[in-house]
Amino acid sequence: MEGKWHIAGIMGLLGWALMACSPKVQLPIEGPIHSHIIDRDQRRLHFKTMGQANHPPVLFIHGAPGNWRSYMKLYQDTSLVHRYQLIAVDRLGYGLSRKGRDIASIPEQADRIVEALKTNTSGQKAIVVGRSYGAAIAAQIGVRHPELVEKVVMISPVIDPDKEKYFWFSYAAKHWLVRQFLSEAMIAATEEKFAHEKELRRIQPDWDNLSVKTTVLMGGQDWIAPLDNFEYAKKRLKKGRSKFIFLPNAGHMIADSHPDIVRSEILGEITP
Protein backbone atom coordinates (compact mmCIF):
# COMPACT_ATOMS: atom_id res chain seq x y z
CA MET A 1 0.00 0.00 0.00
CA GLU A 2 2.83 2.38 0.88
CA GLY A 3 4.39 1.75 -2.53
CA LYS A 4 1.13 2.68 -4.25
CA TRP A 5 0.92 5.95 -2.34
CA HIS A 6 4.54 6.65 -3.26
CA ILE A 7 3.82 6.19 -6.97
CA ALA A 8 0.63 8.25 -6.65
CA GLY A 9 2.63 11.08 -5.06
CA ILE A 10 5.18 10.99 -7.85
CA MET A 11 2.43 11.06 -10.46
CA GLY A 12 0.70 13.99 -8.77
CA LEU A 13 3.87 16.06 -8.55
CA LEU A 14 4.91 15.06 -12.07
CA GLY A 15 1.54 16.14 -13.39
CA TRP A 16 1.79 19.49 -11.60
CA ALA A 17 5.29 20.14 -12.92
CA LEU A 18 4.39 19.30 -16.50
CA MET A 19 1.21 21.34 -16.36
CA ALA A 20 3.32 24.32 -15.28
CA CYS A 21 5.20 23.99 -18.58
CA SER A 22 2.04 23.77 -20.68
CA PRO A 23 0.04 26.67 -22.09
CA LYS A 24 -3.53 27.38 -21.02
CA VAL A 25 -5.96 27.00 -23.92
CA GLN A 26 -8.08 30.08 -24.56
CA LEU A 27 -10.73 30.51 -27.20
CA PRO A 28 -12.14 31.92 -29.39
CA ILE A 29 -9.97 33.03 -32.30
CA GLU A 30 -11.34 35.51 -34.83
CA GLY A 31 -11.87 34.06 -38.27
CA PRO A 32 -11.56 30.49 -39.55
CA ILE A 33 -8.82 28.08 -38.49
CA HIS A 34 -7.67 25.75 -41.25
CA SER A 35 -6.14 22.33 -40.56
CA HIS A 36 -3.41 20.86 -42.75
CA ILE A 37 -1.63 17.50 -42.91
CA ILE A 38 1.58 16.77 -44.81
CA ASP A 39 2.52 13.07 -44.92
CA ARG A 40 6.01 12.27 -46.18
CA ASP A 41 8.59 9.57 -45.50
CA GLN A 42 6.30 7.77 -43.06
CA ARG A 43 5.98 10.90 -40.93
CA ARG A 44 3.15 13.37 -40.47
CA LEU A 45 3.25 17.13 -39.99
CA HIS A 46 0.05 18.73 -38.75
CA PHE A 47 -0.40 22.48 -38.63
CA LYS A 48 -3.07 25.16 -38.44
CA THR A 49 -3.32 28.40 -40.38
CA MET A 50 -5.20 31.58 -39.51
CA GLY A 51 -5.53 34.57 -41.79
CA GLN A 52 -4.94 34.78 -45.53
CA ALA A 53 -2.29 32.69 -47.33
CA ASN A 54 -1.32 35.73 -49.42
CA HIS A 55 -0.36 37.72 -46.31
CA PRO A 56 3.20 37.61 -44.89
CA PRO A 57 3.68 34.50 -42.73
CA VAL A 58 4.41 34.23 -39.02
CA LEU A 59 5.43 30.71 -38.05
CA PHE A 60 4.96 29.57 -34.44
CA ILE A 61 6.95 26.65 -32.97
CA HIS A 62 6.10 25.30 -29.52
CA GLY A 63 8.33 23.79 -26.84
CA ALA A 64 8.15 20.47 -25.00
CA PRO A 65 5.56 19.41 -24.17
CA GLY A 66 3.22 21.47 -26.27
CA ASN A 67 1.22 21.71 -29.46
CA TRP A 68 -0.01 24.29 -31.95
CA ARG A 69 -2.18 25.96 -29.27
CA SER A 70 0.86 27.22 -27.35
CA TYR A 71 0.53 30.83 -28.57
CA MET A 72 -3.22 31.20 -28.15
CA LYS A 73 -3.15 34.80 -26.93
CA LEU A 74 -1.26 35.83 -30.06
CA TYR A 75 -3.67 33.97 -32.35
CA GLN A 76 -6.47 35.99 -30.74
CA ASP A 77 -4.73 39.28 -31.53
CA THR A 78 -6.60 40.89 -34.40
CA SER A 79 -3.66 43.18 -35.22
CA LEU A 80 -1.72 40.03 -36.15
CA VAL A 81 -4.38 37.90 -37.79
CA HIS A 82 -5.50 40.77 -40.05
CA ARG A 83 -1.97 41.56 -41.18
CA TYR A 84 -0.31 38.14 -41.38
CA GLN A 85 -1.00 34.53 -42.04
CA LEU A 86 -0.35 32.75 -38.74
CA ILE A 87 1.04 29.23 -39.12
CA ALA A 88 1.06 27.07 -35.99
CA VAL A 89 2.65 23.62 -36.08
CA ASP A 90 2.46 20.48 -34.03
CA ARG A 91 6.14 19.55 -33.86
CA LEU A 92 7.04 16.00 -34.86
CA GLY A 93 6.04 13.72 -31.99
CA TYR A 94 3.39 16.08 -30.59
CA GLY A 95 -0.29 16.74 -31.16
CA LEU A 96 -1.44 15.25 -34.46
CA SER A 97 2.12 15.01 -35.80
CA ARG A 98 2.50 11.61 -34.16
CA LYS A 99 2.74 9.42 -37.25
CA GLY A 100 6.15 7.72 -37.49
CA ARG A 101 9.00 7.77 -34.99
CA ASP A 102 9.88 10.84 -32.97
CA ILE A 103 12.75 12.96 -34.31
CA ALA A 104 15.25 14.42 -31.86
CA SER A 105 17.40 16.01 -34.58
CA ILE A 106 16.96 19.79 -34.50
CA PRO A 107 17.90 20.27 -38.19
CA GLU A 108 15.46 17.53 -39.23
CA GLN A 109 12.69 19.12 -37.22
CA ALA A 110 13.48 22.47 -38.85
CA ASP A 111 13.39 21.04 -42.37
CA ARG A 112 10.04 19.35 -41.82
CA ILE A 113 8.43 22.43 -40.26
CA VAL A 114 9.57 24.53 -43.24
CA GLU A 115 7.14 22.50 -45.35
CA ALA A 116 4.30 24.25 -43.50
CA LEU A 117 5.90 27.63 -44.15
CA LYS A 118 6.15 26.90 -47.87
CA THR A 119 2.35 26.66 -48.14
CA ASN A 120 2.19 30.44 -47.75
CA THR A 121 1.66 32.13 -51.13
CA SER A 122 2.61 35.73 -50.30
CA GLY A 123 6.15 35.45 -51.64
CA GLN A 124 7.33 37.35 -48.55
CA LYS A 125 9.78 36.24 -45.91
CA ALA A 126 8.54 34.91 -42.58
CA ILE A 127 8.91 35.85 -38.96
CA VAL A 128 9.70 32.59 -37.16
CA VAL A 129 8.82 32.43 -33.47
CA GLY A 130 10.07 29.61 -31.25
CA ARG A 131 9.73 29.17 -27.50
CA SER A 132 11.76 27.00 -25.10
CA TYR A 133 12.87 23.88 -27.03
CA GLY A 134 11.29 25.38 -30.14
CA ALA A 135 13.73 28.30 -30.09
CA ALA A 136 16.68 26.27 -31.38
CA ILE A 137 14.46 24.89 -34.16
CA ALA A 138 13.39 28.42 -35.12
CA ALA A 139 17.04 29.45 -35.30
CA GLN A 140 17.86 26.42 -37.44
CA ILE A 141 15.20 27.45 -39.91
CA GLY A 142 16.97 30.81 -40.10
CA VAL A 143 20.30 29.06 -40.68
CA ARG A 144 19.12 26.47 -43.19
CA HIS A 145 16.49 28.51 -45.05
CA PRO A 146 17.51 32.19 -44.83
CA GLU A 147 15.80 32.91 -48.15
CA LEU A 148 12.46 32.26 -46.39
CA VAL A 149 13.11 34.12 -43.13
CA GLU A 150 12.94 37.82 -42.28
CA LYS A 151 13.47 37.45 -38.55
CA VAL A 152 13.75 34.83 -35.81
CA VAL A 153 12.20 35.48 -32.40
CA MET A 154 13.41 33.18 -29.63
CA ILE A 155 11.32 33.21 -26.44
CA SER A 156 12.74 31.68 -23.25
CA PRO A 157 15.27 29.71 -25.32
CA VAL A 158 16.86 26.50 -24.10
CA ILE A 159 19.97 26.56 -26.29
CA ASP A 160 23.10 26.23 -24.12
CA PRO A 161 24.21 22.57 -24.08
CA ASP A 162 26.29 23.12 -20.96
CA LYS A 163 23.26 24.34 -19.01
CA GLU A 164 20.62 21.77 -19.93
CA LYS A 165 18.52 21.54 -16.78
CA TYR A 166 17.32 18.12 -15.62
CA PHE A 167 14.43 18.02 -13.16
CA TRP A 168 13.63 15.22 -10.76
CA PHE A 169 10.36 14.66 -12.61
CA SER A 170 12.31 14.25 -15.88
CA TYR A 171 13.92 11.14 -14.40
CA ALA A 172 10.63 10.00 -12.89
CA ALA A 173 9.03 10.14 -16.34
CA LYS A 174 11.56 7.60 -17.62
CA HIS A 175 10.39 4.97 -15.12
CA TRP A 176 8.44 2.24 -16.89
CA LEU A 177 5.62 2.32 -14.36
CA VAL A 178 5.20 6.09 -14.47
CA ARG A 179 5.17 5.99 -18.29
CA GLN A 180 2.05 3.82 -18.20
CA PHE A 181 0.13 6.87 -16.98
CA LEU A 182 1.68 9.51 -19.22
CA SER A 183 0.27 10.86 -22.46
CA GLU A 184 2.14 10.34 -25.71
CA ALA A 185 3.12 14.02 -25.63
CA MET A 186 4.68 13.66 -22.17
CA ILE A 187 6.60 10.58 -23.29
CA ALA A 188 7.81 12.42 -26.40
CA ALA A 189 8.89 15.37 -24.22
CA THR A 190 10.85 13.03 -21.95
CA GLU A 191 12.66 11.42 -24.87
CA GLU A 192 13.46 14.83 -26.30
CA LYS A 193 14.71 16.10 -22.93
CA PHE A 194 17.39 13.41 -22.67
CA ALA A 195 18.49 13.85 -26.30
CA HIS A 196 18.48 17.65 -26.27
CA GLU A 197 21.95 18.35 -24.85
CA LYS A 198 23.56 16.15 -27.50
CA GLU A 199 21.52 17.76 -30.26
CA LEU A 200 22.46 21.27 -29.08
CA ARG A 201 26.14 20.33 -29.27
CA ARG A 202 25.66 19.16 -32.83
CA ILE A 203 24.34 22.53 -33.93
CA GLN A 204 26.84 24.68 -32.00
CA PRO A 205 28.85 25.59 -35.14
CA ASP A 206 25.64 26.72 -36.86
CA TRP A 207 25.14 29.76 -34.66
CA ASP A 208 27.89 31.48 -36.64
CA ASN A 209 25.75 31.03 -39.76
CA LEU A 210 22.59 32.65 -38.39
CA SER A 211 22.60 35.84 -40.45
CA VAL A 212 18.94 36.88 -40.28
CA LYS A 213 17.70 39.39 -37.71
CA THR A 214 17.17 37.70 -34.36
CA THR A 215 15.46 38.75 -31.15
CA VAL A 216 15.80 36.93 -27.82
CA LEU A 217 13.29 37.41 -25.00
CA MET A 218 14.09 36.09 -21.53
CA GLY A 219 12.40 36.28 -18.14
CA GLY A 220 14.22 36.86 -14.86
CA GLN A 221 11.87 34.49 -13.01
CA ASP A 222 12.25 31.58 -15.43
CA TRP A 223 12.80 28.37 -13.42
CA ILE A 224 12.80 26.15 -16.52
CA ALA A 225 15.38 27.86 -18.75
CA PRO A 226 18.38 29.14 -16.76
CA LEU A 227 19.49 32.70 -17.47
CA ASP A 228 22.75 31.22 -18.80
CA ASN A 229 20.84 30.63 -22.05
CA PHE A 230 20.38 34.39 -22.43
CA GLU A 231 24.11 34.96 -21.97
CA TYR A 232 24.88 32.13 -24.38
CA ALA A 233 22.73 33.82 -27.02
CA LYS A 234 24.59 37.10 -26.49
CA LYS A 235 27.90 35.34 -27.09
CA ARG A 236 26.85 33.30 -30.12
CA LEU A 237 24.59 35.64 -32.13
CA LYS A 238 25.94 38.18 -34.59
CA LYS A 239 26.38 41.70 -33.32
CA GLY A 240 24.28 44.27 -35.13
CA ARG A 241 21.74 41.65 -36.24
CA SER A 242 20.52 40.66 -32.79
CA LYS A 243 18.36 42.22 -30.10
CA PHE A 244 18.00 41.09 -26.49
CA ILE A 245 14.98 41.84 -24.33
CA PHE A 246 15.19 40.95 -20.64
CA LEU A 247 11.97 40.95 -18.60
CA PRO A 248 12.97 40.75 -14.93
CA ASN A 249 9.52 39.81 -13.64
CA ALA A 250 8.60 37.31 -16.36
CA GLY A 251 8.72 33.54 -16.09
CA HIS A 252 9.08 30.93 -18.81
CA MET A 253 5.71 31.47 -20.51
CA ILE A 254 6.34 34.95 -21.90
CA ALA A 255 3.93 34.52 -24.81
CA ASP A 256 1.17 34.04 -22.22
CA SER A 257 2.25 36.60 -19.62
CA HIS A 258 3.53 39.32 -21.98
CA PRO A 259 1.79 38.76 -25.34
CA ASP A 260 1.84 42.50 -26.02
CA ILE A 261 5.64 42.52 -26.03
CA VAL A 262 5.82 39.51 -28.35
CA ARG A 263 3.20 41.07 -30.62
CA SER A 264 5.13 44.34 -30.77
CA GLU A 265 8.29 42.47 -31.67
CA ILE A 266 6.49 40.68 -34.50
CA LEU A 267 5.09 43.99 -35.73
CA GLY A 268 8.51 45.63 -35.45
CA GLU A 269 7.33 48.19 -32.90
CA ILE A 270 10.18 47.62 -30.41
CA THR A 271 13.39 49.44 -31.18
CA PRO A 272 16.81 48.06 -30.08
Phi, psi and omega in degrees: 000318180299322179296323179294319179293327178296313178296319179298320178296317178299315181297319179297314180292323178297316179298318179297315183295318181288326177295328179294337180267355186256145180286154174271129182283130179226133179232162007262177174244136181289134177085171182288151173245123183257136179260142181223145175230130171240114177258124178204139177053044177065019178230154184239135172244120176252138176207160178246150173232144177226138184092186186269139182293342179267010173264157179303141185271144166239120183257127182249130182235122184276174179264213182224124353285175180167183176197189186300337184286358191297345181241040190303321181295331178282325177295332180279351185280111184294333179293336177271312187291336177278339185257331186234166161265122179267126181241119185238119187259153158268114179297156181304126182101352184235157177056230179268004176267048186262350184292130182086175183287156175293152180240117178276335184300123179293315176299321178295318177300316181300314183295325179287320181294329178301333179300325176292319180298324183289350177283346177290138186250012184287336186076009181253155181288157187260155162263123184250119184248126178226137180243145175056239179294338178286346182294316179296325178292318177301316179296322178296326175297319176296325179287314190272338183223055184297336179292345182256353193240128173272317184203148173249133176242115179255122182250125179048053188291142171248093191227349182269112183295337180279352184236023175299125187261123179254125181263158179300325182285342173295318178289322179300323183290347177274346181292134186300326182287316178299321182298337179296337184255000184266150174288165177299324179295319180293323178293318178298319180296323179294315179298319180293320180305313186277356173256349193292317181302315179297318181293323177295324178294325180296327183262005181307316180295339185287340181299331178292342183259005177277099187257348181282161177301139184221135175240138178240127176245132184220142179258142180285346180250025182279112180267357181262312179254110180301151180299341177305330180295327177294315179293323177299316179299319180298325181284324190265337184273151185293133176292142180087342178247001187234150180225141184233124182241115180254127181246097189300333183259004182269152174262212184282327189267064185295326179295336177270319185275331182227055182297333180295324179289318178295316178302314181297325178291321176297318182283350180079027183268352180260125178268154181300000000 
